[in-house]
């Protein structure tokens, strides 16, 4: 099985970083969110190759981290990421099964996820289905729509879509699949599904496979494909499956894609500040402060702000 982690859209963190960087790669307190979570994923899935989808045009991940394979893709939509990685997996004969998750997610924050994923994927159904993992012991009727529970423990549940057969008479799922969903997908079955009811997408899939192999036209094709695919909703494409499921975003950890969200994951003082480096504070609250210069910062009467400092300069802005 492949582990596929999505990085969020890059944000401006100058002067600490020369260009925009995904929040998961920001070093705050000694390690980035990605580095922390990478250790956990590898602990539970030691034999699984780990891939990172980086939307940064300047290959930020490759510069800051080097412990996994990176796909530098101009993709923002969930469906675009799934489609492009599936073509990549088929092109290079990788494991057909992949577990997709946002890079900011600590898998141990969802009770039983790693244990259940391992057990579930060893079942016949686990290698064939599209399965979504939730942290809800008893999801409300509004959370799950037309899904089938296939595995349950005392901590959480797994719901799945049974197969990839087009069923045009079925109504589309009325809810949504948030970017924070954790799910497994068989890339080869996904390709078969597209061939049945999505001829244009299937043709694009085949062309993308060819480009991954010869690489001569890959960059341009990826750019053009992502532009088309980013507007397609994943749930709209899979709505023809016999069983459909949507996960309420409230069941998943909140997205961490901004400096303000990152602050919520860090150890803060009694005034809600995270401070790294030399700083003297007076009437300062709710701030993310990172000082990597030799000078000591003196801050007063500041709230809910981002303060970044290096030898190149100091920047103060709103979170």
N, C-alpha and C positions, 0 to 999 in steps of 0.2 A: 504494500500500500504506500502511496505517496502522501506526504503531508504538505499542503499548499496553504501558505499564509499570505494574506493581502496586506500591503502597507497602505496607509491612508494618503490622501492627496497632500503634497508637501506644503509647509507653511514657512513664512519668512522668519528666520531666527538670527538675522545679522545683529551684531557683528560676531556672534559665536561661530556661525557657519557662513561660508562664502555665498552659498545659494540656498534656495528653499529646501527643507528637509522634512520628511514625514515625522509626525510626533513620536512614533514608536522608536525612532532612531536617536532622539535627543538624549544625550547623556546628562542625567540629573541625579546626583547622589552616588556617582561612581559607575552606574550601569544604566543602559537604556531599557525601556520596556521590552523591546525585542530580545535583547540579550538575556534578560531574566526568563522570558517565556520560552526562548529557544532551549534553555537548559531543561525546562520542565517537559516540553514536547519530546526531547531526545531521551529523557529518563524513561518515559512511558512507551516510546516507540523507537527503540534503539536500532532496529533493522530497517526502518523506513527512511528513504531519502526525503530530505526536506527542501522544498522550493519556496522562493519568495517572489511575489509579483510586486514590482516596484514601478509606480506610475511616474516617477521623476525622470524628466528628460535628460538629466545630466548624470545618471547612474549613481545616485547618492549612496545607495546601499552598498554597491561594490567598493566604494571608497571607505565607508565606515565599518563594514563588517565583511568577513570572509569565510564564514563557517557554513555556508549552504549555497545551493545553486540559485542564481537570480535570473528572472525573466524581466527585462526592462521593457515594460509595455505601456503604450500611451492609452491605457484603458481605465475608465472610471466606473463604468456600470458593472454590476454583479454578473449579468449574463455575458458581457464581453469577456470578463476574466475567465469564466467557466469554459466558454467556447474556445478561446485561444489556447488555454492550457490543455483542454481535451485534444485539440488538434496536435499540439506538441507531444502529448503522451502517446497518441496513436502513431505519430510519425516516427518516433524513436523507440517504439515497442516497450514503453515503460509499463509498470504494473497498471492494469486497467482500472483499478480502484484508487480513488483519491479522497482524502478527507480535507475539506476546505474550511478555513477559519480566519477571522481577522487577526492580524499580527499583534494587536494590543491585548488579545484575550489570554489570560492565564488559564490553561485548561483545568487546573485544579480548583478554580473558582466555581466551576459547575460540578456539583456533587456527583461523583460516580462516572463522569464523562469518559475518562481514560479507560477505566475498568470495563465499562459497558461497551465502548467502541471496540476494544480488543475481543471481547466475548461475542459481540454481535457480528463482527466481520468474519469470524470463524464458522458462522452458520451458512447454509446454502443460500438463504435469502439475502444475507449480508453482502455477497459478491454480485448480486444481480439488481438490487433495488436502489432507489434514490431515498436515502434516509436522513431525517432531520432530528437533531438532538436538542432537547429542552431541559431546563432545570426545574420544571414544574412537576411536583409529585402528583397533583390532580389538576391539570389544566382546565380552565373554565370552558364552557361550550363556545364562547366567543373566540377562544384562542386557537382551537383546532377545527378545521373545516374539511369534511370529507376525507379525513386521514384514517389510517388503520394503525392501532398500537401493535407493535410486533415484538417488543421486549420491555420488560419492566423489572425494576428492583425497588428496594425500599426507599431509594433516593430520588430517582428520576426515571424518565421514560424515553423511548425512541419510537417515533412514528415514521411510517414509510409510504411511499408511492409504490404500488405493487409491481407495475411493469411499464413498459414503454410503448404499448400498443395505442395507436391513435384512436380516440373515441370522440368523433365530432359532435355526437349528440349530448355530450356532457357540458354543463355550463362551466365557465371559467371560475377559478377560485376567487372568491370575493374579497379575501383579505390580502395580506402582503407578506413578502419574505424579506425581512430587513437584512441589511448588509452584515449584521452581527450574527446571522444564523450560522450554526455549525452543522455541516452535512457531509455525507459521503455520496459519491457519484461514480458510476462505471462509465468511463469515457467511450468505450467501444459500444456499449448499449445506447449511450447518448447519440452517437453517430448514427446508429441504426434507426433510432427514433426519428431523427431529422430526415432520413431518407424516405420515411413513410408519409410525412405530411407537410414537410417544409423543404421543398425542392431547392429553392434559392439558397437557403441557409446550408443545406447539405452540399451544394456545389461549391459554396464559399469555403466550407470545411475541407473539402478535397483539395482545393487550390492552396489553402493554408498549409496543409500537410506537405504538399510538394515544395512550398517555399521554405518550410523548416528544414527540408533535406538539402536543397541546393544553396540556400542563403543568399543567392545573388540579388534577388528582388525582395528579400524578406522585410527589410526596414520599411520600404514604401508600402508593401502589401499590408503589413501590420498597422501602419498609420491609417490607411484607407479603410481597412476592416474595422478597426476600433471606432472610427468615426461613424460607421454604419451601425455597429453593434451596441454602442453605448446607449442608444436610445431605446433599445429593446428590453422589455422587462422579462426577467426569468420566468415569473409565474404565468405570463401570457403564453410563452412558448410551451411550457409543460402542461398547460391547461387541458390538452387533449388526452392526457394519460387517464387510465381507468380509475385511479384513485388520486386525489389531490389533497395537498396539505398546505396550510399557511401557519406561520408561527408568530404570535403576538410579540412585538418588540419588548413588552414589559417583562417577558420571561427571560430575557437575555441581559447581560451586563450592558450598561450604557456605553455608547460609542466613545472612544478616546481618540479624537481627531483634531483637537485644538490645544493650545497651551493651557487654557482654562480647565479643560478636561484632564489634562496631564497633571495639573496641580492637585486634583482630587485623589490621585493615586500615590502621592508622595507624603513622607512624614513631615508634618507641619508643626510650628510652635503654637502656643496657646492663643495666638492672634490669627492663626490660619495662614501664616507665611511659610514658604519653603525658602531657605536661605543656604546657598552654597558659596563659599568664599568669604572674604572679609567684608563685613557690613555693620554699620551702626544705625540702629533703627529707633525712630521716635514717632509714635502715633501712626504706625504702619500696620495694615491688616489685609489679609486675603491676597497677598502678592507672591508671585513667582520670581525669585531673585537669584541670578547666577552671575557670579563675579569671577572671571578668570584672569583678571589683571593683577598686577602687584600692588595697585593702589586700593585703599580701603574706601568703600562707598559710605557716604553719609546721607541717609534718607529720612525725610520727615513728612508728616501729613499726607500720606499716600494710601490709597485703598484700591483693591482689585486691579492691580497693575502688573505689567511684565517689565522686569528690569534686567537687561542683559549687558554685560560689560566684559571687554577684552582689551588687550593692548591697542587694538585698532580704534577703540572708542566705546562710548556708553549709549545705550538706547533705553528710553522709558516710554511705554505705551500702555494702552488699555488691554486687559485680558479679554 
